[in-house]
Amino acid sequence: MYISHVLIAGLFSTVFLTETVVADTDVERAALAKLTHELDALEPLIREAESQANLDVCIRFRYGYAFTALFTFSSSLALILSWPSIFER
């Protein structure tokens, strides 16, 4: 009888831990989706700054690098969000 209680307790703890991990994954995916949305809003701001750049300065900001970094980060997040949750961790 004692072994059956231990097995049942183990089963319940596994179910509850699995639900917690899934919930944490859902929260993480929601935060990453929000981050993707915020990154999409950066492109117009970078374009505006580029259009107002002073071309007479000795050292210029390389906006191409900013666009490349933004694209790389955004596509990496999109790839992560497209993965099914069963492949995570």
C-alpha positions as CSV (number, residue, x, y, z in Angstrom):
1,M,0.0,0.0,0.0
2,Y,2.9,2.4,0.8
3,I,4.4,2.0,-2.7
4,S,1.1,2.9,-4.4
5,H,1.0,6.1,-2.3
6,V,4.6,7.0,-3.4
7,L,3.8,6.3,-7.0
8,I,0.6,8.4,-7.0
9,A,2.5,11.2,-5.2
10,G,5.2,11.0,-7.9
11,L,2.7,11.1,-10.7
12,F,0.9,14.2,-9.3
13,S,4.2,16.0,-8.8
14,T,5.3,15.2,-12.3
15,V,2.0,16.6,-13.7
16,F,2.3,19.8,-11.7
17,L,5.9,20.4,-12.6
18,T,5.2,19.8,-16.3
19,E,2.4,22.4,-16.1
20,T,4.7,24.9,-14.4
21,V,7.4,24.4,-17.2
22,V,4.8,24.9,-19.9
23,A,3.4,28.0,-18.2
24,D,7.0,29.5,-17.9
25,T,7.6,28.7,-21.6
26,D,4.4,30.4,-22.6
27,V,5.3,33.5,-20.6
28,E,8.8,33.5,-22.1
29,R,7.3,33.2,-25.7
30,A,4.9,36.0,-25.0
31,A,7.8,38.2,-23.8
32,L,9.8,37.3,-26.9
33,A,6.9,38.2,-29.1
34,K,6.6,41.5,-27.4
35,L,10.3,42.1,-27.9
36,T,9.9,41.3,-31.6
37,H,7.1,43.9,-31.9
38,E,9.3,46.5,-30.2
39,L,12.2,45.7,-32.5
40,D,9.9,46.3,-35.5
41,A,9.3,49.8,-34.2
42,L,13.0,50.5,-34.3
43,E,13.5,50.4,-38.1
44,P,11.5,53.7,-38.7
45,L,13.4,55.4,-36.0
46,I,16.8,54.3,-37.4
47,R,15.7,55.5,-40.9
48,E,14.7,58.9,-39.5
49,A,18.0,59.3,-37.7
50,E,19.8,58.3,-40.9
51,S,17.9,60.9,-42.9
52,Q,18.9,63.6,-40.4
53,A,22.5,62.6,-40.1
54,N,25.2,65.4,-40.5
55,L,27.4,64.3,-43.4
56,D,30.1,66.8,-42.6
57,V,31.3,65.1,-39.4
58,C,34.6,63.3,-39.3
59,I,33.2,60.1,-37.7
60,R,29.8,59.0,-39.0
61,F,27.5,56.4,-37.5
62,R,27.2,53.4,-39.8
63,Y,23.5,53.0,-40.1
64,G,24.0,49.9,-42.3
65,Y,25.5,48.1,-39.3
66,A,22.5,49.1,-37.2
67,F,20.1,47.7,-39.8
68,T,22.2,44.5,-40.1
69,A,22.2,44.0,-36.3
70,L,18.4,44.7,-36.1
71,F,17.7,42.2,-38.9
72,T,19.9,39.5,-37.4
73,F,18.3,39.9,-34.0
74,S,14.8,40.1,-35.3
75,S,15.2,37.0,-37.6
76,S,16.8,35.0,-34.7
77,L,13.8,35.8,-32.5
78,A,11.4,34.9,-35.3
79,L,13.2,31.6,-35.7
80,I,13.0,30.8,-32.0
81,L,9.3,31.7,-31.9
82,S,8.6,29.5,-34.9
83,W,10.0,26.4,-33.2
84,P,7.5,24.1,-31.6
85,S,7.7,24.2,-27.8
86,I,8.5,20.5,-27.6
87,F,12.0,21.3,-28.9
88,E,12.8,23.9,-26.3
89,R,15.4,23.1,-23.6
